[in-house]
């Protein structure tokens, strides 16, 4: 029987990921099997979870997924001793309009699964007020239970004592207090953490975080606070249609943002996936029947992508007879040109007319519901797709046929419609699930 726990906080940037990784590795070092999940659409954290636990992690998302899909995904924790779901943003932060089974808030997952919440509180610049915040989070929603608190970035023993006393008076358990420790800080980039595969010292960093947390947090008390959980494996699979039978998938530092559950769903449906590296000047497998370019950081590698003739010619030849689809960064690479943050314009593959620029950065962030006006790999006209968009590029030109009518989570129509030209299609959003 597994023990389930949700790791959350009042806000982003408080230390949820670091604590999740540290707990996972510390318990793994004790011989426990630990399974992690990520609540919400963040596609970077699951790779860190896998590095800490040795088990694949996936996203669960109440805005984009129904309860059956979420149950299917979390059923992989059946054979684990401990199951940790790391939240995103603050505990109750989601969108204003309800999606498939919730608003995308971490609290939705906690209530749905019946797992208590371990709060990470950063009391910097405050003392007793931290207890007021924790109390408010505990009492805000009846179906969400609070296990207790771990304090992070505590300034001094006196500071810790003030906060602990206030939390104890409020009846909230304090499992530990972490003083500031720069050595376990995870490096960040503009879309969040620098990817796990880019960090050669990630194992050592997680080990240090585990050692540090084990020294300052009562791991046994945290484990006792988790909910006993014995799920039955979900009968249904994921509601995802693979884009083809043989999929050529771009996969390297420039093309790495793909949801793990999507790849698993494609394989479960019988699809075969072969990877290639545009940065290594490789083209897609000629025997594949579809090519998929995920998002990533093409703006950091635009010069190399532009210069890699074998990749560009191979992709162009592939697109003459078979579909090619790009998401976000992959979509930009399918376009005519990309201008980097220094204002340098780089020619891309030209399969679409899209031109984008990072010279004047503007954040585009949020859930997307798209109704296809033209077909794309795996989906016909009229299909309704749920996804998430997060990038800082601006559109300079988007001359091709719009791929979809796209709405944000409030129902407002947005300009990032995606594009279609010949066999090439692209979207700014990353696909999470199909609407049933």
C-alpha positions in Angstrom: 0.0 0.0 0.0 1.4 3.4 -1.1 1.5 6.6 1.0 0.3 9.6 -1.0 1.3 13.2 -0.4 1.0 16.5 -2.3 3.8 19.0 -2.1 2.5 22.6 -2.5 3.1 26.1 -1.3 1.5 29.5 -1.2 3.2 30.7 -4.4 5.8 29.8 -7.0 9.5 30.0 -6.2 9.2 28.8 -2.6 11.1 25.5 -3.0 8.5 22.9 -4.0 10.7 21.2 -6.6 13.8 21.1 -4.4 11.9 19.6 -1.5 10.1 17.1 -3.7 13.4 15.9 -5.2 15.1 15.8 -1.8 12.3 13.8 -0.1 12.2 11.4 -3.1 15.9 10.8 -3.1 16.1 10.5 0.7 13.4 7.9 0.8 14.9 6.1 -2.1 18.2 6.0 -0.3 16.3 4.2 2.5 15.2 1.5 0.1 11.7 2.8 -0.6 10.2 2.9 -4.1 9.1 6.5 -4.8 6.8 7.6 -7.6 6.4 11.3 -8.5 3.9 13.2 -10.5 3.6 16.9 -11.5 0.3 18.7 -11.1 -0.2 21.1 -13.9 1.3 21.7 -17.3 5.0 22.1 -16.4 7.0 19.8 -18.7 10.4 20.3 -17.2 9.9 19.0 -13.6 9.1 15.4 -14.5 12.6 14.9 -15.8 14.0 16.0 -12.5 11.6 13.6 -10.7 12.9 10.7 -12.8 16.5 11.6 -12.0 15.6 11.5 -8.3 13.5 8.4 -8.2 14.7 6.3 -11.2 11.0 6.1 -12.2 9.3 8.0 -15.0 7.1 10.9 -13.8 4.1 12.3 -15.7 1.8 15.3 -15.5 -1.7 15.2 -14.1 -3.9 18.2 -15.0 -7.4 18.9 -13.9 -8.1 21.5 -16.5 -7.1 19.4 -19.5 -7.8 15.8 -18.2 -10.8 14.1 -16.9 -10.8 12.0 -13.7 -10.5 8.7 -15.6 -7.3 9.9 -17.4 -5.8 11.2 -14.1 -6.7 7.8 -12.4 -5.0 6.0 -15.2 -1.9 8.0 -14.9 -1.6 7.8 -11.1 -2.2 4.1 -11.2 1.5 3.7 -12.0 2.1 4.4 -8.3 0.3 1.2 -7.3 3.6 -0.7 -6.7 5.4 2.3 -5.0 5.9 2.8 -1.3 5.6 6.6 -1.5 3.8 8.7 -4.1 4.5 12.4 -4.3 2.6 14.9 -6.5 4.4 18.2 -6.8 2.1 21.1 -7.3 2.5 24.2 -9.5 2.2 27.8 -8.5 0.2 28.2 -5.2 -2.0 25.5 -3.8 -5.3 27.0 -5.0 -4.0 28.8 -8.1 -5.8 27.8 -11.3 -7.7 29.5 -14.1 -11.0 31.4 -13.6 -13.2 29.0 -15.7 -13.4 25.3 -14.9 -12.0 22.9 -17.4 -12.6 19.1 -17.7 -12.4 18.2 -14.1 -11.2 21.4 -12.4 -9.3 24.7 -12.8 -5.8 23.2 -13.0 -5.1 24.0 -9.4 -3.0 21.6 -7.3 -5.8 21.6 -4.7 -8.0 19.8 -7.3 -5.5 16.9 -7.5 -5.2 16.8 -3.7 -9.0 16.6 -3.2 -9.5 14.1 -6.1 -6.9 11.7 -4.8 -7.6 12.2 -1.1 -3.9 13.0 -0.4 -2.9 15.5 2.3 -0.8 18.6 1.4 2.7 19.2 2.7 3.2 23.0 2.5 6.5 24.6 1.8 6.5 28.0 3.5 9.2 30.6 2.9 8.9 33.0 5.9 11.5 35.5 4.6 10.6 39.0 5.8 7.9 37.7 8.2 7.4 35.6 11.3 4.0 34.9 12.8 2.3 36.0 9.6 3.6 32.7 8.1 1.2 30.9 10.5 -1.7 33.1 9.3 -0.9 32.2 5.7 -0.7 28.4 6.5 -4.0 28.6 8.5 -5.7 30.3 5.6 -4.6 27.7 3.2 -5.6 24.9 5.6 -9.2 26.3 6.0 -9.8 27.6 2.5 -11.4 24.5 1.0 -13.0 21.8 3.0 -12.0 18.9 0.8 -8.3 19.7 1.0 -6.4 18.4 4.1 -3.1 19.9 5.4 -0.5 17.4 6.6 1.9 20.0 7.9 4.6 22.5 7.0 8.3 22.6 6.1 9.9 26.0 6.5 12.4 27.0 3.9 15.1 29.7 3.9 14.8 30.4 7.6 17.1 33.3 8.6 18.1 32.2 12.1 17.2 30.0 15.1 15.3 32.9 16.6 13.4 33.4 13.4 12.6 29.7 13.3 11.4 29.7 16.9 9.0 32.6 16.2 7.4 30.9 13.2 7.3 27.5 14.9 5.5 28.9 18.0 2.9 30.6 15.9 2.3 27.4 13.7 2.1 25.2 16.8 -0.5 27.6 18.4 -2.5 27.2 15.2 -2.4 23.5 15.4 -0.2 23.0 12.3 2.6 20.5 12.4 6.1 21.7 11.5 8.1 18.9 10.1 11.3 20.8 9.8 13.0 24.1 9.0 15.6 24.6 6.3 18.2 27.4 6.6 19.4 29.1 3.4 21.6 26.8 1.4 22.8 28.0 -1.9 24.4 24.7 -2.9 21.0 23.1 -3.6 19.5 25.9 -5.7 18.5 24.7 -9.1 19.5 27.0 -12.0 16.7 28.7 -13.9 16.0 29.9 -17.4 13.2 32.0 -18.7 10.7 29.1 -19.0 11.6 27.8 -15.6 14.3 25.4 -14.4 17.2 24.6 -16.7 16.4 21.1 -18.0 17.6 18.1 -16.0 19.4 16.6 -19.1 21.5 19.8 -19.4 22.9 19.5 -15.9 25.8 17.0 -15.7 25.9 17.3 -11.9 22.2 16.8 -11.4 22.7 13.5 -9.4 25.1 15.2 -7.0 22.9 18.2 -6.6 19.9 16.0 -5.7 22.1 13.9 -3.3 23.1 17.1 -1.5 19.5 18.3 -1.3 18.5 14.9 0.1 21.3 15.0 2.7 20.4 18.6 3.7 16.7 17.9 4.0 17.2 14.7 5.9 19.4 16.7 8.4 16.7 19.3 9.0 13.3 17.6 8.4 11.7 14.7 10.2 11.3 12.3 7.3 9.5 9.7 9.4 6.9 12.2 10.6 6.4 13.4 7.0 5.9 9.8 5.9 3.4 9.1 8.7 1.4 12.2 7.6 0.8 10.8 4.1 -2.4 9.1 3.2 -2.5 5.3 2.9 -3.5 4.7 -0.7 -4.2 1.5 -2.5 -5.6 2.4 -6.0 -6.9 -0.1 -8.4 -5.3 0.1 -11.9 -7.5 2.2 -14.1 -9.3 0.2 -16.8 -9.2 2.8 -19.5 -6.2 4.2 -21.3 -5.3 7.7 -22.2 -7.5 9.7 -24.5 -4.7 10.4 -27.0 -4.5 9.5 -30.7 -0.9 9.0 -32.0 0.0 11.2 -35.1 1.1 8.1 -37.0 2.3 4.5 -36.9 6.0 5.3 -37.2 6.9 8.7 -35.7 10.2 10.5 -36.2 10.6 12.7 -33.1 13.2 15.5 -32.9 14.9 15.1 -29.5 17.9 17.1 -28.2 18.6 20.3 -26.2 16.6 22.4 -28.7 13.6 20.1 -28.9 12.9 18.5 -25.6 9.6 19.9 -24.3 7.2 16.9 -24.8 4.9 15.5 -22.2 5.9 12.0 -21.1 2.3 10.8 -21.0 1.9 11.7 -24.7 4.9 9.5 -25.7 3.6 6.7 -23.5 0.1 7.0 -25.0 1.5 6.9 -28.5 3.4 3.7 -27.7 0.5 2.2 -25.9 -1.6 2.7 -29.1 1.0 0.7 -31.1 3.0 3.6 -32.5 6.8 3.3 -32.9 9.0 6.3 -32.1 12.4 7.0 -33.6 14.4 10.0 -32.4 16.8 12.3 -34.3 18.8 15.3 -33.4 18.6 18.5 -35.5 21.5 19.9 -33.5 23.6 17.0 -34.6 22.5 17.8 -38.2 20.3 14.7 -38.4 17.1 14.4 -40.5 14.0 12.4 -39.7 14.0 8.6 -40.3 13.0 8.2 -44.0 11.0 5.2 -43.1 8.7 7.1 -40.7 5.2 8.2 -41.8 5.1 11.4 -39.7 7.6 13.8 -38.1 7.0 15.7 -34.9 9.1 18.6 -33.6 8.5 19.4 -30.0 9.1 22.7 -28.3 12.3 23.6 -26.5 14.9 26.4 -26.8 15.5 26.9 -30.5 16.3 30.5 -29.9 19.5 29.4 -28.0 20.6 27.3 -31.0 19.1 29.3 -33.9 22.5 29.8 -35.6 23.3 26.1 -35.5 19.9 25.0 -36.7 20.1 27.5 -39.6 23.5 26.1 -40.6 22.7 22.4 -40.4 22.0 21.7 -44.0 21.4 17.9 -43.7 18.7 18.5 -41.1 17.0 21.1 -43.2 17.2 19.2 -46.5 16.1 16.0 -44.8 13.1 17.6 -43.2 12.2 19.4 -46.5 12.3 16.1 -48.4 10.3 14.4 -45.7 7.6 17.1 -45.9 7.1 16.7 -49.6 5.2 13.5 -49.1 4.4 13.1 -45.4 3.1 15.3 -42.5 5.4 17.3 -40.3 4.1 19.0 -37.1 5.8 21.4 -34.8 4.8 22.6 -31.3 6.0 26.0 -30.0 9.7 25.9 -30.6 9.3 23.2 -33.2 6.6 25.4 -34.9 9.1 28.3 -35.0 11.7 26.1 -36.6 9.2 25.1 -39.3 8.8 28.8 -40.1 10.7 31.1 -42.4 12.9 32.8 -39.8 13.6 33.3 -36.2 15.2 36.5 -34.7 17.1 35.8 -31.5 17.4 38.0 -28.4 20.3 39.9 -29.9 18.3 40.9 -33.0 20.0 38.5 -35.3 17.7 37.0 -37.9 18.2 33.3 -38.7 16.6 31.4 -41.6 14.7 28.4 -40.5 13.3 25.5 -42.6 10.7 27.5 -44.4 8.1 24.8 -44.5 5.7 27.5 -43.1 5.8 31.2 -43.5 5.8 32.0 -39.8 8.4 34.5 -38.6 9.1 35.0 -34.9 11.3 37.2 -32.8 12.8 37.2 -29.4 14.3 40.7 -29.8 11.3 42.1 -28.0 10.2 39.5 -25.5 6.6 39.2 -24.5 5.3 36.3 -22.4 2.5 34.2 -23.8 1.2 31.8 -21.1 -1.9 29.8 -20.4 -4.2 26.9 -21.2 -5.5 26.6 -24.8 -8.6 24.9 -26.2 -8.3 24.6 -30.0 -11.0 23.6 -32.5 -9.2 22.4 -35.7 -10.1 24.2 -38.8 -7.7 22.0 -40.8 -6.4 18.5 -40.2 -3.1 17.9 -38.3 -1.3 14.6 -37.7 -3.6 12.3 -35.7 -6.6 14.7 -35.7 -9.3 15.7 -38.2 -11.1 19.0 -38.8 -13.4 19.8 -35.9 -11.3 17.9 -33.3 -11.0 19.8 -30.0 -7.6 19.7 -28.4 -6.5 20.9 -25.0 -3.0 22.2 -24.4 -0.8 24.8 -22.8 1.2 27.7 -24.3 4.3 29.2 -22.7 6.9 31.2 -24.7 8.4 34.7 -25.1 8.5 35.0 -28.8 6.4 37.5 -30.8 4.9 36.9 -34.2 6.4 38.9 -37.0 4.4 37.2 -39.8 1.9 34.3 -39.9 0.8 34.2 -43.5 -0.4 30.6 -43.9 -3.8 29.1 -43.5 -4.8 29.1 -39.8 -4.8 25.6 -38.3 -7.4 26.2 -35.6 -9.7 28.6 -33.7 -7.9 28.8 -30.4 -9.4 30.1 -27.1 -7.8 30.7 -23.7 -9.2 29.3 -20.5 -11.7 32.2 -20.2 -13.1 31.5 -23.7 -11.4 34.5 -25.3 -10.2 34.0 -28.9 -6.4 34.4 -29.2 -4.3 35.3 -32.2 -1.9 32.3 -32.0 -4.0 30.1 -34.3 -1.3 27.8 -35.6 -0.6 27.3 -39.3 -0.9 24.9 -42.1 0.9 24.8 -45.5 1.0 21.6 -47.6 2.0 18.7 -45.3 3.4 21.1 -42.6 1.4 22.1 -39.5 2.3 23.9 -36.3 0.9 25.3 -33.0 2.2 27.5 -30.3 0.4 25.2 -27.7 1.7 21.9 -26.5 -0.9 19.2 -26.7 -2.0 17.6 -23.4 -5.3 15.8 -24.2 -8.2 15.5 -26.6 -11.6 16.7 -25.6 -13.9 13.7 -25.3 
